[in-house]
């Protein structure tokens, strides 16, 4: 069984990343798989922000 608390903390850390942070992670990734992972995180965080903007009719 996985350590749910540990992964909840990782989630909180990831969702607090700024766009500059994800860019740095992508640029410094050691493998293509790692780079793709960080790009997906950046895309996810952007989608969350876009969803909030649409929900608030701020566009």
PANUZA-649192 format. One record per residue (C-alpha): residue number from 1; residue in one letter; x, z, y. Coordinates in nm, 4 decimals, decimal comma. Example, Ala and Ser with C-alpha at 12.3 -4.5 7.8 and 13.67 -1.06 7.14 Angstrom:
% PANUZA-649192
nr->1 | rest->A | X->1,2300 | Z->0,7800 | Y->-0,4500 .
nr->2 | rest->S | X->1,3670 | Z->0,7140 | Y->-0,1060 .
% end
This chain:
% PANUZA-649192
nr->1 | rest->X | X->0,0000 | Z->0,0000 | Y->0,0000 .
nr->2 | rest->X | X->0,1314 | Z->-0,0862 | Y->0,3461 .
nr->3 | rest->X | X->0,1958 | Z->0,1607 | Y->0,6243 .
nr->4 | rest->X | X->-0,1004 | Z->0,0811 | Y->0,8509 .
nr->5 | rest->X | X->0,0216 | Z->0,3081 | Y->1,1305 .
nr->6 | rest->X | X->0,3557 | Z->0,1250 | Y->1,1386 .
nr->7 | rest->X | X->0,1843 | Z->-0,2127 | Y->1,1719 .
nr->8 | rest->X | X->-0,0537 | Z->-0,0825 | Y->1,4379 .
nr->9 | rest->X | X->0,2524 | Z->0,0164 | Y->1,6416 .
nr->10 | rest->X | X->0,4057 | Z->-0,3281 | Y->1,5881 .
nr->11 | rest->X | X->0,0797 | Z->-0,4859 | Y->1,7047 .
nr->12 | rest->X | X->0,0815 | Z->-0,2729 | Y->2,0209 .
nr->13 | rest->X | X->0,4422 | Z->-0,3700 | Y->2,0903 .
nr->14 | rest->X | X->0,3718 | Z->-0,7385 | Y->2,0374 .
nr->15 | rest->X | X->0,0588 | Z->-0,7445 | Y->2,2542 .
nr->16 | rest->X | X->0,2532 | Z->-0,5882 | Y->2,5417 .
nr->17 | rest->X | X->0,5026 | Z->-0,8767 | Y->2,5515 .
nr->18 | rest->X | X->0,5197 | Z->-1,0853 | Y->2,8664 .
nr->19 | rest->X | X->0,5564 | Z->-1,4664 | Y->2,8597 .
nr->20 | rest->X | X->0,9225 | Z->-1,4306 | Y->2,9560 .
nr->21 | rest->X | X->0,9753 | Z->-1,2028 | Y->2,6575 .
nr->22 | rest->X | X->0,8298 | Z->-1,4475 | Y->2,4078 .
nr->23 | rest->X | X->1,0343 | Z->-1,7292 | Y->2,5617 .
nr->24 | rest->X | X->1,3508 | Z->-1,5243 | Y->2,5201 .
nr->25 | rest->X | X->1,2598 | Z->-1,4505 | Y->2,1591 .
nr->26 | rest->X | X->1,2037 | Z->-1,8215 | Y->2,0916 .
nr->27 | rest->X | X->1,5295 | Z->-1,9229 | Y->2,2569 .
nr->28 | rest->X | X->1,7309 | Z->-1,6623 | Y->2,0687 .
nr->29 | rest->X | X->1,5642 | Z->-1,7058 | Y->1,7293 .
nr->30 | rest->X | X->1,8143 | Z->-1,7383 | Y->1,4472 .
nr->31 | rest->X | X->1,6026 | Z->-1,9649 | Y->1,2251 .
nr->32 | rest->X | X->1,3338 | Z->-2,2280 | Y->1,2702 .
nr->33 | rest->X | X->1,0884 | Z->-2,0033 | Y->1,0873 .
nr->34 | rest->X | X->1,1602 | Z->-1,7178 | Y->1,3277 .
nr->35 | rest->X | X->1,1274 | Z->-1,9547 | Y->1,6239 .
nr->36 | rest->X | X->0,7912 | Z->-2,0775 | Y->1,4957 .
nr->37 | rest->X | X->0,6744 | Z->-1,7184 | Y->1,4478 .
nr->38 | rest->X | X->0,7577 | Z->-1,6257 | Y->1,8087 .
nr->39 | rest->X | X->0,5956 | Z->-1,9455 | Y->1,9368 .
nr->40 | rest->X | X->0,2785 | Z->-1,8526 | Y->1,7496 .
nr->41 | rest->X | X->0,2845 | Z->-1,5065 | Y->1,9054 .
nr->42 | rest->X | X->0,3247 | Z->-1,6603 | Y->2,2517 .
nr->43 | rest->X | X->0,0336 | Z->-1,8963 | Y->2,1837 .
nr->44 | rest->X | X->-0,1817 | Z->-1,6091 | Y->2,0595 .
nr->45 | rest->X | X->-0,1116 | Z->-1,3981 | Y->2,3681 .
nr->46 | rest->X | X->-0,1900 | Z->-1,6941 | Y->2,5953 .
nr->47 | rest->X | X->-0,5196 | Z->-1,7539 | Y->2,4127 .
nr->48 | rest->X | X->-0,6170 | Z->-1,3887 | Y->2,4584 .
nr->49 | rest->X | X->-0,5523 | Z->-1,4144 | Y->2,8337 .
nr->50 | rest->X | X->-0,7437 | Z->-1,7430 | Y->2,8556 .
nr->51 | rest->X | X->-1,0395 | Z->-1,5892 | Y->2,6731 .
nr->52 | rest->X | X->-1,0492 | Z->-1,2994 | Y->2,9207 .
nr->53 | rest->X | X->-1,0412 | Z->-1,5386 | Y->3,2158 .
nr->54 | rest->X | X->-1,3283 | Z->-1,7442 | Y->3,0729 .
nr->55 | rest->X | X->-1,5322 | Z->-1,4333 | Y->2,9936 .
nr->56 | rest->X | X->-1,4960 | Z->-1,3162 | Y->3,3542 .
nr->57 | rest->X | X->-1,5736 | Z->-1,6632 | Y->3,4969 .
nr->58 | rest->X | X->-1,2443 | Z->-1,6573 | Y->3,6868 .
nr->59 | rest->X | X->-1,1538 | Z->-2,0206 | Y->3,6244 .
% end
